[in-house]
């Protein structure tokens, strides 16, 4: 023999006042959850935006410092190149003066050789 299943008991329908209270409670609960979520997200975003802003500011300051370093390095390089150019010019002037002095010595030696060779021919002709 099979046992009979119990019949489901139906709930009585809610009155209009009870329906308003039920829906009001549901709306208030949903509203409470949404407002809490908005405040939480707002606080998190406020903190994260502040952190991001601080990172951007520090990044700009670091970049500014690097630019100052680059400008200082550029000025040092320009000064070094200027000194190098001056040194090269001094060496070039020195070598030109030395070449002129050597040319003068060579001309003097040629003149002496020519004078000695003419002196030697005059001596042999005069005998």
DSSP file (Angstrom, degrees, kcal/mol; ACC not computed):
  #  RESIDUE AA STRUCTURE BP1 BP2  ACC     N-H-->O    O-->H-N    N-H-->O    O-->H-N    TCO  KAPPA ALPHA  PHI   PSI    X-CA   Y-CA   Z-CA
    1    1 A X              0   0    0      0, 0.0     2,-0.3     0, 0.0     0, 0.0   0.000 360.0 360.0 360.0 139.1    0.0    0.0    0.0
    2    2 A X        -     0   0    0      1,-0.0     2,-0.3     0, 0.0     0, 0.0  -0.645 360.0-122.6 -90.7 144.0    1.2    3.4   -0.9
    3    3 A X        -     0   0    0     -2,-0.3     2,-0.3     1,-0.1    -1,-0.0  -0.615  28.3-115.3 -83.6 146.5    1.2    6.2    1.6
    4    4 A X        -     0   0    0     -2,-0.3     2,-0.2     1,-0.1    -1,-0.1  -0.584  25.9-123.0 -81.1 140.5   -0.6    9.3    0.7
    5    5 A X        -     0   0    0     -2,-0.3     2,-0.2     1,-0.1    -1,-0.1  -0.576  31.1-106.9 -78.1 144.2    1.3   12.4    0.2
    6    6 A X        -     0   0    0     -2,-0.2     2,-0.2     1,-0.1    -1,-0.1  -0.483  35.2-115.6 -71.3 143.7    0.4   15.3    2.4
    7    7 A X        -     0   0    0     -2,-0.2     2,-0.1     1,-0.1    -1,-0.1  -0.517  32.6-106.2 -75.7 143.2   -1.5   18.1    0.6
    8    8 A X        -     0   0    0     -2,-0.2     2,-0.6     1,-0.1    -1,-0.1  -0.448  29.1-130.5 -69.4 143.5    0.3   21.4    0.4
    9    9 A X        -     0   0    0     -2,-0.1     2,-0.3    -3,-0.0    -1,-0.1  -0.839  19.6-138.8 -96.8 124.9   -1.1   24.0    2.6
   10   10 A X        -     0   0    0     -2,-0.6     2,-0.2     1,-0.1     3,-0.0  -0.613  14.1-125.6 -84.8 141.6   -1.8   27.3    0.9
   11   11 A X        -     0   0    0     -2,-0.3     2,-0.2     1,-0.1     3,-0.1  -0.531  29.5-107.5 -80.8 149.7   -1.0   30.5    2.6
   12   12 A X        -     0   0    0     -2,-0.2    -1,-0.1     1,-0.1     2,-0.0  -0.513  43.4 -96.9 -74.4 148.8   -3.7   33.0    2.9
   13   13 A X        -     0   0    0     -2,-0.2     2,-0.2     1,-0.1    -1,-0.1  -0.320  42.0-107.5 -65.5 148.1   -3.3   36.0    0.6
   14   14 A X        -     0   0    0      1,-0.1    -1,-0.1    -3,-0.1     2,-0.1  -0.450  29.9-120.4 -76.7 147.4   -1.7   39.1    2.0
   15   15 A X     >  -     0   0    0     -2,-0.2     4,-2.4     1,-0.1     5,-0.2  -0.350  30.7-102.2 -78.5 168.8   -3.8   42.1    2.8
   16   16 A X  H  > S+     0   0    0      1,-0.2     4,-2.1     2,-0.2     5,-0.1   0.887 122.9  50.4 -60.8 -41.1   -3.1   45.4    1.1
   17   17 A X  H  > S+     0   0    0      2,-0.2     4,-2.2     1,-0.2    -1,-0.2   0.907 110.8  48.7 -64.8 -42.8   -1.4   46.8    4.2
   18   18 A X  H  > S+     0   0    0      1,-0.2     4,-2.5     2,-0.2    -2,-0.2   0.877 109.5  52.8 -65.9 -37.5    0.8   43.7    4.6
   19   19 A X  H  X S+     0   0    0     -4,-2.4     4,-2.8     2,-0.2     5,-0.3   0.916 108.7  49.9 -64.0 -41.7    1.8   44.0    0.9
   20   20 A X  H  X S+     0   0    0     -4,-2.1     4,-2.7     1,-0.2    -2,-0.2   0.928 112.3  47.3 -62.4 -44.5    2.8   47.6    1.4
   21   21 A X  H  X S+     0   0    0     -4,-2.2     4,-2.4     2,-0.2    -2,-0.2   0.902 112.7  49.5 -63.2 -41.4    4.9   46.7    4.5
   22   22 A X  H  X S+     0   0    0     -4,-2.5     4,-2.3     2,-0.2    -2,-0.2   0.958 115.7  41.8 -62.9 -50.5    6.6   43.8    2.7
   23   23 A X  H  X S+     0   0    0     -4,-2.8     4,-2.7     1,-0.2    -2,-0.2   0.877 113.8  52.9 -67.9 -36.2    7.4   45.9   -0.4
   24   24 A X  H  X S+     0   0    0     -4,-2.7     4,-2.6    -5,-0.3    -1,-0.2   0.913 110.1  48.1 -62.0 -43.0    8.5   48.8    1.8
   25   25 A X  H  X S+     0   0    0     -4,-2.4     4,-2.4     2,-0.2    -2,-0.2   0.914 112.6  48.4 -64.9 -43.3   10.8   46.6    3.8
   26   26 A X  H  X S+     0   0    0     -4,-2.3     4,-2.6     2,-0.2     5,-0.2   0.930 113.0  47.9 -62.4 -45.3   12.3   45.1    0.6
   27   27 A X  H  X S+     0   0    0     -4,-2.7     4,-2.9     1,-0.2    -2,-0.2   0.918 112.2  49.3 -63.7 -42.8   12.9   48.5   -0.9
   28   28 A X  H  X S+     0   0    0     -4,-2.6     4,-2.6     2,-0.2    -1,-0.2   0.895 111.7  49.1 -63.7 -39.7   14.5   49.8    2.3
   29   29 A X  H  X S+     0   0    0     -4,-2.4     4,-2.3     2,-0.2    -2,-0.2   0.933 113.8  45.3 -64.1 -45.6   16.8   46.8    2.4
   30   30 A X  H  X S+     0   0    0     -4,-2.6     4,-2.7     1,-0.2    -2,-0.2   0.917 113.8  50.1 -63.5 -42.7   17.8   47.2   -1.2
   31   31 A X  H  X S+     0   0    0     -4,-2.9     4,-2.8    -5,-0.2     5,-0.2   0.900 109.5  51.3 -62.1 -41.8   18.3   50.9   -0.7
   32   32 A X  H  X S+     0   0    0     -4,-2.6     4,-2.3     2,-0.2    -1,-0.2   0.918 112.0  46.6 -60.5 -45.2   20.4   50.3    2.4
   33   33 A X  H  X S+     0   0    0     -4,-2.3     4,-2.3     2,-0.2    -2,-0.2   0.919 113.8  47.9 -64.7 -44.2   22.6   47.9    0.4
   34   34 A X  H  X S+     0   0    0     -4,-2.7     4,-2.6     2,-0.2    -2,-0.2   0.923 112.6  47.9 -65.1 -44.7   23.0   50.3   -2.5
   35   35 A X  H  X S+     0   0    0     -4,-2.8     4,-2.5     1,-0.2     5,-0.2   0.914 112.6  49.3 -63.6 -42.2   23.8   53.3   -0.3
   36   36 A X  H  X S+     0   0    0     -4,-2.3     4,-2.4    -5,-0.2    -1,-0.2   0.907 111.7  49.2 -61.1 -41.6   26.4   51.2    1.6
   37   37 A X  H  X S+     0   0    0     -4,-2.3     4,-2.9     2,-0.2     5,-0.3   0.914 110.6  50.5 -64.3 -42.8   27.9   50.1   -1.7
   38   38 A X  H  X S+     0   0    0     -4,-2.6     4,-2.7     1,-0.2    -2,-0.2   0.929 112.1  46.8 -62.8 -45.3   28.0   53.7   -3.0
   39   39 A X  H  X S+     0   0    0     -4,-2.5     4,-2.4     2,-0.2    -1,-0.2   0.912 114.0  48.2 -63.3 -41.2   29.8   54.9    0.2
   40   40 A X  H  X S+     0   0    0     -4,-2.4     4,-2.5     2,-0.2    -2,-0.2   0.946 114.3  44.6 -64.2 -48.6   32.2   52.0    0.1
   41   41 A X  H  X S+     0   0    0     -4,-2.9     4,-2.9     1,-0.2     5,-0.2   0.907 113.1  52.7 -63.2 -40.9   33.1   52.5   -3.6
   42   42 A X  H  X S+     0   0    0     -4,-2.7     4,-2.4    -5,-0.3    -2,-0.2   0.916 110.7  46.3 -60.6 -43.7   33.3   56.3   -3.0
   43   43 A X  H  X S+     0   0    0     -4,-2.4     4,-2.3     2,-0.2    -2,-0.2   0.918 113.8  48.3 -66.1 -43.2   35.8   55.9   -0.1
   44   44 A X  H  X S+     0   0    0     -4,-2.5     4,-2.8     1,-0.2     5,-0.2   0.932 113.7  46.9 -62.9 -45.1   37.9   53.4   -2.1
   45   45 A X  H  X S+     0   0    0     -4,-2.9     4,-3.2     1,-0.2     5,-0.3   0.895 109.8  54.1 -64.2 -38.7   37.9   55.6   -5.1
   46   46 A X  H  X S+     0   0    0     -4,-2.4     4,-2.1    -5,-0.2    -1,-0.2   0.924 112.5  43.5 -60.8 -44.0   38.8   58.6   -3.0
   47   47 A X  H  X S+     0   0    0     -4,-2.3     4,-2.5     2,-0.2    -2,-0.2   0.931 116.7  46.3 -66.6 -45.7   41.8   56.8   -1.5
   48   48 A X  H  X S+     0   0    0     -4,-2.8     4,-2.8     2,-0.2    -2,-0.2   0.892 112.3  49.9 -67.7 -38.6   42.9   55.4   -4.9
   49   49 A X  H  X S+     0   0    0     -4,-3.2     4,-2.9     2,-0.2    -1,-0.2   0.907 111.1  50.5 -65.4 -40.2   42.5   58.7   -6.6
   50   50 A X  H  X S+     0   0    0     -4,-2.1     4,-2.4    -5,-0.3    -2,-0.2   0.921 112.2  46.7 -61.0 -43.8   44.5   60.4   -3.9
   51   51 A X  H  X S+     0   0    0     -4,-2.5     4,-2.4     2,-0.2    -2,-0.2   0.925 113.4  48.2 -63.6 -44.2   47.2   57.8   -4.2
   52   52 A X  H  X S+     0   0    0     -4,-2.8     4,-2.4     1,-0.2    -2,-0.2   0.904 111.4  50.9 -63.6 -40.8   47.2   58.1   -8.0
   53   53 A X  H  X S+     0   0    0     -4,-2.9     4,-2.6     1,-0.2    -1,-0.2   0.922 110.3  49.0 -62.2 -43.7   47.4   61.9   -7.7
   54   54 A X  H  X S+     0   0    0     -4,-2.4     4,-2.7     1,-0.2     5,-0.2   0.899 110.5  51.0 -62.8 -40.7   50.4   61.6   -5.3
   55   55 A X  H  X S+     0   0    0     -4,-2.4     4,-2.3     2,-0.2    -1,-0.2   0.909 111.0  48.2 -62.8 -42.1   52.1   59.2   -7.7
   56   56 A X  H  X S+     0   0    0     -4,-2.4     4,-2.5     2,-0.2    -2,-0.2   0.924 112.5  48.5 -65.0 -44.1   51.6   61.7  -10.6
   57   57 A X  H  X S+     0   0    0     -4,-2.6     4,-2.4     2,-0.2    -2,-0.2   0.934 113.7  45.8 -62.5 -46.2   52.9   64.6   -8.6
   58   58 A X  H  X S+     0   0    0     -4,-2.7     4,-2.5     1,-0.2    -1,-0.2   0.871 111.7  53.1 -65.8 -35.0   56.0   62.7   -7.4
   59   59 A X  H  X S+     0   0    0     -4,-2.3     4,-2.4    -5,-0.2    -1,-0.2   0.908 109.8  47.7 -65.2 -41.8   56.5   61.5  -11.0
   60   60 A X  H  X S+     0   0    0     -4,-2.5     4,-2.6     2,-0.2    -2,-0.2   0.902 112.2  49.6 -65.0 -40.7   56.4   65.1  -12.2
   61   61 A X  H  X S+     0   0    0     -4,-2.4     4,-2.4     2,-0.2    -2,-0.2   0.913 111.5  48.6 -64.7 -41.6   58.8   66.2   -9.5
   62   62 A X  H  X S+     0   0    0     -4,-2.5     4,-2.3     2,-0.2    -2,-0.2   0.910 111.7  49.4 -63.7 -41.9   61.2   63.4  -10.4
   63   63 A X  H  X S+     0   0    0     -4,-2.4     4,-2.4     2,-0.2    -2,-0.2   0.903 109.8  51.7 -64.2 -40.9   61.0   64.2  -14.1
   64   64 A X  H  X S+     0   0    0     -4,-2.6     4,-2.1     2,-0.2    -2,-0.2   0.909 109.6  49.8 -61.3 -42.0   61.7   67.9  -13.2
   65   65 A X  H  X S+     0   0    0     -4,-2.4     4,-2.2     1,-0.2    -2,-0.2   0.900 110.4  49.7 -62.6 -41.0   64.7   66.8  -11.2
   66   66 A X  H  X S+     0   0    0     -4,-2.3     4,-2.7     2,-0.2    -2,-0.2   0.897 108.5  53.1 -65.0 -38.9   66.0   64.7  -14.1
   67   67 A X  H  X S+     0   0    0     -4,-2.4     4,-2.6     2,-0.2    -2,-0.2   0.900 108.6  49.9 -63.7 -39.6   65.5   67.6  -16.5
   68   68 A X  H  X S+     0   0    0     -4,-2.1     4,-2.5     2,-0.2    -1,-0.2   0.911 111.2  49.4 -63.5 -41.2   67.6   69.9  -14.2
   69   69 A X  H  X S+     0   0    0     -4,-2.2     4,-2.7     2,-0.2    -2,-0.2   0.903 110.8  50.0 -62.9 -41.1   70.3   67.2  -14.1
   70   70 A X  H  X S+     0   0    0     -4,-2.7     4,-2.6     2,-0.2    -2,-0.2   0.912 111.0  49.0 -64.9 -41.9   70.2   66.9  -17.9
   71   71 A X  H  X S+     0   0    0     -4,-2.6     4,-2.5     2,-0.2    -2,-0.2   0.919 112.5  48.0 -63.4 -42.4   70.5   70.7  -18.2
   72   72 A X  H  X S+     0   0    0     -4,-2.5     4,-2.3     2,-0.2    -2,-0.2   0.916 113.2  47.8 -63.6 -42.7   73.5   70.7  -15.8
   73   73 A X  H  X S+     0   0    0     -4,-2.7     4,-2.6     2,-0.2    -2,-0.2   0.890 110.5  52.5 -64.5 -39.2   75.1   67.9  -17.6
   74   74 A X  H  X S+     0   0    0     -4,-2.6     4,-2.6     2,-0.2    -2,-0.2   0.923 109.9  48.0 -62.2 -44.8   74.5   69.6  -20.9
   75   75 A X  H  X S+     0   0    0     -4,-2.5     4,-2.4     2,-0.2    -2,-0.2   0.904 112.0  49.6 -63.6 -40.8   76.2   72.8  -19.6
   76   76 A X  H  X S+     0   0    0     -4,-2.3     4,-2.6     2,-0.2    -2,-0.2   0.909 111.3  49.5 -63.8 -41.2   79.1   70.8  -18.3
   77   77 A X  H  X S+     0   0    0     -4,-2.6     4,-2.8     2,-0.2    -2,-0.2   0.910 110.4  50.1 -64.6 -41.4   79.5   69.0  -21.7
   78   78 A X  H  X S+     0   0    0     -4,-2.6     4,-2.4     2,-0.2    -2,-0.2   0.908 111.7  48.3 -63.8 -40.6   79.4   72.4  -23.5
   79   79 A X  H  X S+     0   0    0     -4,-2.4     4,-2.6     2,-0.2    -2,-0.2   0.916 112.3  48.9 -64.2 -42.4   82.1   73.7  -21.2
   80   80 A X  H  X S+     0   0    0     -4,-2.6     4,-2.5     2,-0.2    -2,-0.2   0.911 111.7  48.9 -64.1 -42.0   84.2   70.6  -21.7
   81   81 A X  H  X S+     0   0    0     -4,-2.8     4,-2.7     2,-0.2    -1,-0.2   0.901 110.7  51.6 -65.1 -39.4   83.8   70.9  -25.5
   82   82 A X  H  X S+     0   0    0     -4,-2.4     4,-2.4     2,-0.2    -2,-0.2   0.925 111.2  46.7 -61.8 -44.7   84.7   74.5  -25.3
   83   83 A X  H  X S+     0   0    0     -4,-2.6     4,-2.6     2,-0.2    -2,-0.2   0.898 112.1  51.3 -63.8 -39.5   87.9   73.7  -23.3
   84   84 A X  H  X S+     0   0    0     -4,-2.5     4,-2.6     2,-0.2    -2,-0.2   0.913 109.8  49.3 -63.8 -42.7   88.7   70.9  -25.8
   85   85 A X  H  X S+     0   0    0     -4,-2.7     4,-2.6     2,-0.2    -2,-0.2   0.918 111.2  49.9 -62.2 -42.7   88.3   73.3  -28.7
   86   86 A X  H  X S+     0   0    0     -4,-2.4     4,-2.5     1,-0.2    -2,-0.2   0.920 111.4  49.0 -61.6 -43.0   90.6   75.8  -27.1
   87   87 A X  H  X S+     0   0    0     -4,-2.6     4,-2.3     2,-0.2    -2,-0.2   0.900 111.4  48.7 -62.9 -41.6   93.2   73.1  -26.4
   88   88 A X  H  X S+     0   0    0     -4,-2.6     4,-2.6     2,-0.2    -1,-0.2   0.905 111.5  50.2 -65.1 -40.7   93.0   71.9  -30.0
   89   89 A X  H  X S+     0   0    0     -4,-2.6     4,-2.6     2,-0.2    -2,-0.2   0.904 110.0  50.5 -64.6 -41.2   93.4   75.5  -31.2
   90   90 A X  H  X S+     0   0    0     -4,-2.5     4,-2.5     2,-0.2    -2,-0.2   0.921 111.9  47.5 -61.7 -43.3   96.4   76.1  -28.9
   91   91 A X  H  X S+     0   0    0     -4,-2.3     4,-3.0     2,-0.2     5,-0.2   0.911 111.1  51.1 -64.0 -41.5   98.0   72.9  -30.2
   92   92 A X  H  X S+     0   0    0     -4,-2.6     4,-2.3     2,-0.2    -2,-0.2   0.927 111.7  47.1 -62.6 -43.4   97.3   73.9  -33.8
   93   93 A X  H  X S+     0   0    0     -4,-2.6     4,-2.6     2,-0.2    -2,-0.2   0.903 112.3  51.0 -62.6 -40.9   98.9   77.3  -33.2
   94   94 A X  H  X S+     0   0    0     -4,-2.5     4,-2.7     1,-0.2    -2,-0.2   0.934 111.5  46.4 -61.8 -46.9  101.9   75.7  -31.5
   95   95 A X  H  X S+     0   0    0     -4,-3.0     4,-2.6     2,-0.2    -1,-0.2   0.868 112.2  51.0 -66.8 -35.2  102.4   73.3  -34.4
   96   96 A X  H  X S+     0   0    0     -4,-2.3     4,-2.4    -5,-0.2    -1,-0.2   0.923 112.3  46.4 -65.6 -42.8  102.1   76.1  -37.0
   97   97 A X  H  X S+     0   0    0     -4,-2.6     4,-2.5     2,-0.2    -2,-0.2   0.906 113.7  48.9 -65.1 -40.1  104.7   78.2  -35.0
   98   98 A X  H  X S+     0   0    0     -4,-2.7     4,-2.7     2,-0.2    -2,-0.2   0.906 111.0  49.9 -65.5 -40.9  106.9   75.1  -34.8
   99   99 A X  H  X S+     0   0    0     -4,-2.6     4,-2.4     2,-0.2    -2,-0.2   0.901 111.8  48.4 -64.4 -39.7  106.6   74.4  -38.5
  100  100 A X  H  X S+     0   0    0     -4,-2.4     4,-2.3     2,-0.2    -2,-0.2   0.907 112.0  49.3 -65.7 -41.0  107.4   78.1  -39.3
  101  101 A X  H  X S+     0   0    0     -4,-2.5     4,-2.4     2,-0.2    -2,-0.2   0.907 112.0  48.4 -64.6 -41.0  110.4   77.9  -37.0
  102  102 A X  H  X S+     0   0    0     -4,-2.7     4,-2.7     2,-0.2    -2,-0.2   0.895 110.6  51.0 -65.8 -38.8  111.6   74.7  -38.6
  103  103 A X  H  X S+     0   0    0     -4,-2.4     4,-2.5     2,-0.2    -2,-0.2   0.900 110.4  49.6 -64.5 -38.3  111.1   76.3  -42.1
  104  104 A X  H  X S+     0   0    0     -4,-2.3     4,-2.4     2,-0.2    -2,-0.2   0.910 111.4  48.5 -65.7 -41.5  113.2   79.3  -40.9
  105  105 A X  H  X S+     0   0    0     -4,-2.4     4,-2.7     2,-0.2    -2,-0.2   0.914 111.7  49.7 -63.9 -41.7  115.9   76.9  -39.6
  106  106 A X  H  X S+     0   0    0     -4,-2.7     4,-2.6     2,-0.2    -2,-0.2   0.920 111.3  48.8 -63.6 -43.2  115.9   75.0  -42.9
  107  107 A X  H  X S+     0   0    0     -4,-2.5     4,-2.4     2,-0.2    -1,-0.2   0.900 112.1  49.3 -62.2 -39.9  116.1   78.3  -44.9
  108  108 A X  H  X S+     0   0    0     -4,-2.4     4,-2.5     2,-0.2    -2,-0.2   0.909 111.3  48.8 -65.8 -41.6  119.0   79.4  -42.7
  109  109 A X  H  X S+     0   0    0     -4,-2.7     4,-2.6     2,-0.2    -2,-0.2   0.911 111.6  49.8 -65.1 -41.1  120.8   76.1  -43.2
  110  110 A X  H  X S+     0   0    0     -4,-2.6     4,-2.7     2,-0.2    -2,-0.2   0.914 110.8  50.0 -62.1 -42.2  120.3   76.3  -47.0
  111  111 A X  H  X S+     0   0    0     -4,-2.4     4,-2.7     1,-0.2    -2,-0.2   0.920 111.6  47.8 -63.2 -43.0  121.7   79.8  -46.9
  112  112 A X  H  X S+     0   0    0     -4,-2.5     4,-2.6     2,-0.2    -2,-0.2   0.902 111.8  50.1 -64.4 -40.0  124.7   78.7  -45.0
  113  113 A X  H  X S+     0   0    0     -4,-2.6     4,-2.6     2,-0.2    -2,-0.2   0.916 112.3  47.2 -64.6 -41.8  125.2   75.7  -47.3
  114  114 A X  H  X S+     0   0    0     -4,-2.7     4,-2.6     2,-0.2     5,-0.2   0.908 112.8  49.2 -66.3 -40.4  125.0   78.0  -50.3
  115  115 A X  H  X S+     0   0    0     -4,-2.7     4,-2.4     2,-0.2    -2,-0.2   0.906 113.0  47.2 -65.5 -39.2  127.4   80.5  -48.7
  116  116 A X  H  X S+     0   0    0     -4,-2.6     4,-2.5     2,-0.2    -2,-0.2   0.890 112.2  49.6 -68.7 -37.9  129.8   77.7  -47.9
  117  117 A X  H  X S+     0   0    0     -4,-2.6     4,-1.6     2,-0.2    -2,-0.2   0.896 114.5  44.0 -71.0 -35.8  129.6   76.3  -51.3
  118  118 A X  H  X S+     0   0    0     -4,-2.6     4,-2.0     2,-0.2    -2,-0.2   0.867 113.1  52.5 -72.5 -34.3  130.2   79.7  -52.9
  119  119 A X  H  X S+     0   0    0     -4,-2.4     4,-2.0    -5,-0.2    -2,-0.2   0.886 109.0  50.7 -64.5 -39.3  133.0   80.4  -50.4
  120  120 A X  H  X S+     0   0    0     -4,-2.5     4,-1.8     1,-0.2    -1,-0.2   0.880 111.3  46.7 -68.8 -37.0  134.6   77.1  -51.4
  121  121 A X  H  X S+     0   0    0     -4,-1.6     4,-1.8     2,-0.2    -2,-0.2   0.840 111.1  52.2 -73.4 -32.6  134.5   77.9  -55.1
  122  122 A X  H  X S+     0   0    0     -4,-2.0     4,-2.1     2,-0.2    -2,-0.2   0.878 108.9  51.4 -68.5 -36.7  135.8   81.4  -54.5
  123  123 A X  H  X S+     0   0    0     -4,-2.0     4,-0.5     1,-0.2    -2,-0.2   0.912 112.0  44.9 -65.9 -42.6  138.7   79.9  -52.6
  124  124 A X  H  < S+     0   0    0     -4,-1.8     3,-0.5     1,-0.2    -1,-0.2   0.848 115.2  47.9 -72.6 -31.6  139.6   77.4  -55.3
  125  125 A X  H  < S+     0   0    0     -4,-1.8    -2,-0.2     1,-0.2    -1,-0.2   0.826 107.3  57.3 -75.6 -32.1  139.3   80.1  -58.0
  126  126 A X  H  <        0   0    0     -4,-2.1    -1,-0.2     1,-0.2    -2,-0.2   0.575 360.0 360.0 -77.5  -9.5  141.4   82.6  -56.1
  127  127 A X     <        0   0    0     -4,-0.5    -1,-0.2    -3,-0.5    -2,-0.1   0.432 360.0 360.0 -81.0 360.0  144.4   80.3  -55.8
